Amino acid sequence: MKQISYVIQFRGSAGPKAGADGVLEAHTSGSASTITTSVDDGGVDAAIEAIAGNGVSFDSEVYPNEDGSFTESGTLDFGGGNSFAFSTRGTGEMGPSADSNLTHGGICWKVDSGTGIFEGASGIITSNFTVSGSGEVCDNQWGVIFLR
């Protein structure tokens, strides 16, 4: 088995799914990037810079619960026939944030199936995200995937 890790910031939108009462859908995309975190006596600083490489698309369906928890399933497509389907491990949580214009949440997913390099893969992805009042999504994902 080969282990890979990815960190990608996805941006896009989320909103009600047409014809599916109470279900939301998210459509976001990200790109190859470098992420730098510096730590010194002055604090912490981070930067994300796009680099040459393929884009990645993320599509999901979100099933909210009244208590602010939710479940989710969808796909990540890395291009070239390399994609995987995922679903929630447990439940995610979302609610108000310190910024009154944003909802903040987090969730953990598992890889269910894949194509291309992800055929037979397993792994876990964590997501830490915000959603604006107009449905703009910023989703920071970290995946640890085991390839056959």
C-alpha atoms as a printed R data frame, in Angstrom:
    type eleno elety resid chain resno       x      y       z
1   ATOM     1    CA   MET     A     1   0.000  0.000   0.000
2   ATOM     2    CA   LYS     A     2   1.090  3.543  -0.766
3   ATOM     3    CA   GLN     A     3  -0.009  6.359   1.526
4   ATOM     4    CA   ILE     A     4  -0.663  9.832   0.116
5   ATOM     5    CA   SER     A     5  -1.786 13.001   1.845
6   ATOM     6    CA   TYR     A     6  -3.383 16.042   0.293
7   ATOM     7    CA   VAL     A     7  -4.290 19.468   1.612
8   ATOM     8    CA   ILE     A     8  -6.533 21.540  -0.648
9   ATOM     9    CA   GLN     A     9  -8.633 24.642  -0.117
10  ATOM    10    CA   PHE     A    10 -11.886 24.402  -2.065
11  ATOM    11    CA   ARG     A    11 -14.105 27.367  -2.920
12  ATOM    12    CA   GLY     A    12 -17.576 27.391  -4.413
13  ATOM    13    CA   SER     A    13 -21.182 27.418  -3.345
14  ATOM    14    CA   ALA     A    14 -23.790 25.537  -1.338
15  ATOM    15    CA   GLY     A    15 -27.546 25.783  -1.332
16  ATOM    16    CA   PRO     A    16 -30.829 23.891  -1.444
17  ATOM    17    CA   LYS     A    17 -30.961 20.944  -3.851
18  ATOM    18    CA   ALA     A    18 -33.753 21.326  -6.395
19  ATOM    19    CA   GLY     A    19 -36.547 18.790  -5.865
20  ATOM    20    CA   ALA     A    20 -35.111 17.406  -2.621
21  ATOM    21    CA   ASP     A    21 -36.749 19.009   0.420
22  ATOM    22    CA   GLY     A    22 -34.282 19.687   3.230
23  ATOM    23    CA   VAL     A    23 -31.213 18.539   1.253
24  ATOM    24    CA   LEU     A    24 -28.365 20.907   0.413
25  ATOM    25    CA   GLU     A    25 -25.786 20.503  -2.324
26  ATOM    26    CA   ALA     A    26 -22.253 21.833  -2.506
27  ATOM    27    CA   HIS     A    27 -20.157 22.420  -5.629
28  ATOM    28    CA   THR     A    28 -16.592 23.585  -5.085
29  ATOM    29    CA   SER     A    29 -13.210 23.382  -6.754
30  ATOM    30    CA   GLY     A    30  -9.593 23.679  -5.745
31  ATOM    31    CA   SER     A    31  -6.205 23.598  -7.370
32  ATOM    32    CA   ALA     A    32  -2.696 22.347  -6.827
33  ATOM    33    CA   SER     A    33  -1.110 24.611  -4.237
34  ATOM    34    CA   THR     A    34   1.566 25.070  -1.639
35  ATOM    35    CA   ILE     A    35   0.567 25.801   1.912
36  ATOM    36    CA   THR     A    36   3.079 27.423   4.224
37  ATOM    37    CA   THR     A    37   2.674 27.844   7.961
38  ATOM    38    CA   SER     A    38   5.247 29.862   9.869
39  ATOM    39    CA   VAL     A    39   5.457 30.000  13.637
40  ATOM    40    CA   ASP     A    40   7.628 32.433  15.607
41  ATOM    41    CA   ASP     A    41   7.475 34.514  18.773
42  ATOM    42    CA   GLY     A    42   5.116 36.912  16.976
43  ATOM    43    CA   GLY     A    43   2.522 34.191  16.414
44  ATOM    44    CA   VAL     A    44   1.333 32.090  13.496
45  ATOM    45    CA   ASP     A    45   0.994 33.038   9.842
46  ATOM    46    CA   ALA     A    46  -0.189 30.961   6.884
47  ATOM    47    CA   ALA     A    47  -0.275 31.369   3.120
48  ATOM    48    CA   ILE     A    48  -1.815 29.351   0.276
49  ATOM    49    CA   GLU     A    49  -0.388 29.793  -3.223
50  ATOM    50    CA   ALA     A    50  -1.619 28.145  -6.421
51  ATOM    51    CA   ILE     A    51   0.977 26.175  -8.393
52  ATOM    52    CA   ALA     A    52   0.916 24.438 -11.772
53  ATOM    53    CA   GLY     A    53  -1.244 21.312 -11.773
54  ATOM    54    CA   ASN     A    54  -4.737 20.010 -12.292
55  ATOM    55    CA   GLY     A    55  -7.844 21.367 -10.680
56  ATOM    56    CA   VAL     A    56  -9.942 19.242  -8.339
57  ATOM    57    CA   SER     A    57 -13.735 19.288  -8.166
58  ATOM    58    CA   PHE     A    58 -15.885 18.476  -5.138
59  ATOM    59    CA   ASP     A    59 -19.630 17.764  -5.286
60  ATOM    60    CA   SER     A    60 -21.762 16.614  -2.377
61  ATOM    61    CA   GLU     A    61 -25.214 16.294  -0.873
62  ATOM    62    CA   VAL     A    62 -25.675 17.495   2.703
63  ATOM    63    CA   TYR     A    63 -28.444 16.189   4.983
64  ATOM    64    CA   PRO     A    64 -28.868 18.667   7.888
65  ATOM    65    CA   ASN     A    65 -30.393 17.730  11.244
66  ATOM    66    CA   GLU     A    66 -32.282 20.151  13.493
67  ATOM    67    CA   ASP     A    67 -29.507 20.160  16.120
68  ATOM    68    CA   GLY     A    68 -26.879 21.569  13.718
69  ATOM    69    CA   SER     A    69 -25.354 18.180  12.938
70  ATOM    70    CA   PHE     A    70 -25.387 16.745   9.424
71  ATOM    71    CA   THR     A    71 -24.271 13.880   7.222
72  ATOM    72    CA   GLU     A    72 -22.820 14.197   3.742
73  ATOM    73    CA   SER     A    73 -21.778 12.116   0.751
74  ATOM    74    CA   GLY     A    74 -20.248 12.979  -2.587
75  ATOM    75    CA   THR     A    75 -17.272 12.758  -4.908
76  ATOM    76    CA   LEU     A    76 -13.850 14.283  -5.352
77  ATOM    77    CA   ASP     A    77 -12.561 14.302  -8.942
78  ATOM    78    CA   PHE     A    78  -8.815 14.840  -9.381
79  ATOM    79    CA   GLY     A    79  -9.011 14.589 -13.201
80  ATOM    80    CA   GLY     A    80  -7.589 11.985 -15.542
81  ATOM    81    CA   GLY     A    81 -10.143  9.379 -14.429
82  ATOM    82    CA   ASN     A    82  -8.975  9.602 -10.801
83  ATOM    83    CA   SER     A    83 -11.846 10.143  -8.394
84  ATOM    84    CA   PHE     A    84 -13.367  8.752  -5.231
85  ATOM    85    CA   ALA     A    85 -16.737  8.662  -3.516
86  ATOM    86    CA   PHE     A    86 -16.961  9.498   0.178
87  ATOM    87    CA   SER     A    87 -19.483  9.492   3.019
88  ATOM    88    CA   THR     A    88 -19.630 10.770   6.592
89  ATOM    89    CA   ARG     A    89 -18.012  9.043   9.551
90  ATOM    90    CA   GLY     A    90 -20.423  9.850  12.375
91  ATOM    91    CA   THR     A    91 -21.875 13.340  11.896
92  ATOM    92    CA   GLY     A    92 -20.527 16.768  11.089
93  ATOM    93    CA   GLU     A    93 -21.310 19.899  13.062
94  ATOM    94    CA   MET     A    94 -22.011 23.455  11.927
95  ATOM    95    CA   GLY     A    95 -23.225 26.606  13.591
96  ATOM    96    CA   PRO     A    96 -22.498 30.269  14.209
97  ATOM    97    CA   SER     A    97 -18.903 31.518  14.126
98  ATOM    98    CA   ALA     A    98 -17.095 34.487  15.657
99  ATOM    99    CA   ASP     A    99 -17.754 36.242  12.320
100 ATOM   100    CA   SER     A   100 -21.499 36.927  12.263
101 ATOM   101    CA   ASN     A   101 -21.463 36.671   8.434
102 ATOM   102    CA   LEU     A   102 -20.239 33.056   8.450
103 ATOM   103    CA   THR     A   103 -21.399 29.640   9.574
104 ATOM   104    CA   HIS     A   104 -18.462 27.436  10.640
105 ATOM   105    CA   GLY     A   105 -18.285 23.663  10.700
106 ATOM   106    CA   GLY     A   106 -16.282 20.496  10.479
107 ATOM   107    CA   ILE     A   107 -16.764 16.918   9.334
108 ATOM   108    CA   CYS     A   108 -14.849 13.693   8.802
109 ATOM   109    CA   TRP     A   109 -15.425 11.455   5.758
110 ATOM   110    CA   LYS     A   110 -14.281  8.004   4.656
111 ATOM   111    CA   VAL     A   111 -13.400  6.879   1.135
112 ATOM   112    CA   ASP     A   112 -16.085  4.448  -0.080
113 ATOM   113    CA   SER     A   113 -14.941  3.629  -3.635
114 ATOM   114    CA   GLY     A   114 -12.684  5.013  -6.328
115 ATOM   115    CA   THR     A   115 -11.546  5.038  -9.936
116 ATOM   116    CA   GLY     A   116  -8.102  5.315 -11.506
117 ATOM   117    CA   ILE     A   117  -5.413  5.518  -8.836
118 ATOM   118    CA   PHE     A   118  -8.168  5.504  -6.190
119 ATOM   119    CA   GLU     A   119  -9.578  2.084  -7.190
120 ATOM   120    CA   GLY     A   120  -9.516 -0.008  -4.005
121 ATOM   121    CA   ALA     A   121  -8.363  2.979  -1.944
122 ATOM   122    CA   SER     A   122  -9.283  3.640   1.664
123 ATOM   123    CA   GLY     A   123  -8.768  6.680   3.804
124 ATOM   124    CA   ILE     A   124 -10.107  9.513   5.886
125 ATOM   125    CA   ILE     A   125 -10.616 13.169   4.984
126 ATOM   126    CA   THR     A   126 -11.243 16.003   7.434
127 ATOM   127    CA   SER     A   127 -12.975 19.224   6.441
128 ATOM   128    CA   ASN     A   128 -13.014 22.558   8.264
129 ATOM   129    CA   PHE     A   129 -15.290 24.978   6.405
130 ATOM   130    CA   THR     A   130 -17.189 28.236   6.422
131 ATOM   131    CA   VAL     A   131 -20.356 29.193   4.541
132 ATOM   132    CA   SER     A   132 -21.450 32.807   4.020
133 ATOM   133    CA   GLY     A   133 -25.053 34.004   4.151
134 ATOM   134    CA   SER     A   134 -25.087 34.018   0.333
135 ATOM   135    CA   GLY     A   135 -23.867 30.384   0.155
136 ATOM   136    CA   GLU     A   136 -20.173 30.981  -0.609
137 ATOM   137    CA   VAL     A   137 -18.110 28.047   0.693
138 ATOM   138    CA   CYS     A   138 -14.456 27.938   1.777
139 ATOM   139    CA   ASP     A   139 -13.548 24.328   2.616
140 ATOM   140    CA   ASN     A   140 -10.102 23.360   3.918
141 ATOM   141    CA   GLN     A   141  -9.535 19.615   3.516
142 ATOM   142    CA   TRP     A   142  -6.806 17.272   4.661
143 ATOM   143    CA   GLY     A   143  -6.939 13.722   3.280
144 ATOM   144    CA   VAL     A   144  -4.836 10.700   4.165
145 ATOM   145    CA   ILE     A   145  -5.467  8.052   1.521
146 ATOM   146    CA   PHE     A   146  -4.069  4.534   1.159
147 ATOM   147    CA   LEU     A   147  -3.713  3.335  -2.443
148 ATOM   148    CA   ARG     A   148  -3.457 -0.326  -3.471
